[in-house]
Amino acid sequence: MSGPRGGQAAAGPPGRPATGPVSFKAACPDCRARFELDAAALRLVIGGSRRTTFYSFTCPECAASVRKPAGERIVELLTGGGVSTLRSV
């Protein structure tokens, strides 16, 4: 996702819905591999604060469980790309 050590959505132009499947560029902080993930491989948790809003995935290279903070722009990209979202209270 765009932002620190993330990737960005390979979607359509801003303000327009993506055409076809959406993939997200990501990187693993453990093995430093870079790859693309589809929406089903990511999970987004929207909490009550910046500290409790994050996305997570499993690295396809080393199988590490990765959790990264998600700012407003990343939340927008992930939700727009169909990533499963959990809202915590």
C-alpha positions as CSV (number, residue, x, y, z in Angstrom):
1,M,0.0,0.0,0.0
2,S,1.3,3.5,-0.5
3,G,3.1,4.5,2.6
4,P,5.9,3.1,4.8
5,R,7.1,-0.3,3.5
6,G,3.8,-1.0,1.7
7,G,2.7,-1.0,-1.8
8,Q,-0.2,0.5,-3.6
9,A,-3.3,-0.7,-5.3
10,A,-3.0,-1.6,-8.9
11,A,-6.4,-0.1,-9.6
12,G,-8.0,2.3,-11.9
13,P,-7.5,6.1,-11.8
14,P,-8.4,7.9,-8.6
15,G,-12.1,8.4,-8.2
16,R,-12.9,5.7,-10.6
17,P,-13.6,2.0,-9.8
18,A,-11.1,-0.5,-10.8
19,T,-11.8,-2.6,-13.8
20,G,-11.1,-6.3,-13.3
21,P,-9.4,-7.9,-10.4
22,V,-7.4,-5.6,-8.1
23,S,-4.0,-6.6,-6.8
24,F,-1.9,-4.8,-4.2
25,K,1.9,-4.4,-4.1
26,A,3.3,-5.4,-0.7
27,A,6.6,-6.2,0.9
28,C,7.6,-8.4,3.8
29,P,9.7,-6.7,6.6
30,D,11.2,-10.1,7.6
31,C,12.5,-11.5,4.3
32,R,12.3,-8.3,2.3
33,A,10.5,-10.0,-0.6
34,R,8.2,-7.9,-2.8
35,F,5.1,-9.3,-4.3
36,E,1.5,-8.7,-5.3
37,L,-1.5,-9.9,-3.4
38,D,-5.1,-10.1,-4.3
39,A,-7.8,-8.7,-2.1
40,A,-8.6,-12.1,-0.5
41,A,-5.1,-12.3,0.8
42,L,-5.4,-9.2,2.9
43,R,-7.4,-8.3,6.0
44,L,-8.1,-4.7,7.2
45,V,-9.0,-3.8,10.8
46,I,-10.4,-0.4,11.4
47,G,-10.2,0.6,15.0
48,G,-11.1,3.6,17.0
49,S,-7.7,5.2,16.5
50,R,-4.6,5.3,14.3
51,R,-2.9,2.8,16.5
52,T,-5.7,0.2,16.2
53,T,-6.2,0.5,12.4
54,F,-4.0,-1.9,10.4
55,Y,-3.9,-4.4,7.6
56,S,-2.4,-7.8,7.7
57,F,-1.3,-10.6,5.4
58,T,0.9,-13.7,5.3
59,C,4.1,-13.4,3.3
60,P,3.9,-15.8,0.4
61,E,7.7,-16.2,0.5
62,C,8.5,-16.9,4.1
63,A,5.1,-17.4,5.6
64,A,5.6,-14.6,8.2
65,S,2.5,-13.0,9.6
66,V,2.7,-9.3,8.7
67,R,0.8,-6.5,10.3
68,K,1.2,-2.9,9.2
69,P,-0.5,0.4,10.2
70,A,-3.1,1.7,7.8
71,G,-3.6,5.4,7.4
72,E,-6.6,7.0,5.7
73,R,-5.3,6.6,2.2
74,I,-4.4,2.9,2.7
75,V,-7.9,2.3,4.2
76,E,-9.4,4.0,1.1
77,L,-7.4,1.8,-1.3
78,L,-8.0,-1.4,0.5
79,T,-11.8,-0.9,1.0
80,G,-12.1,0.3,-2.6
81,G,-10.3,-2.8,-3.8
82,G,-12.6,-5.2,-2.0
83,V,-10.4,-6.2,1.0
84,S,-12.3,-7.9,3.8
85,T,-12.8,-5.3,6.6
86,L,-13.4,-5.7,10.3
87,R,-14.4,-2.8,12.4
88,S,-13.4,-2.9,16.1
89,V,-15.0,-0.8,18.8
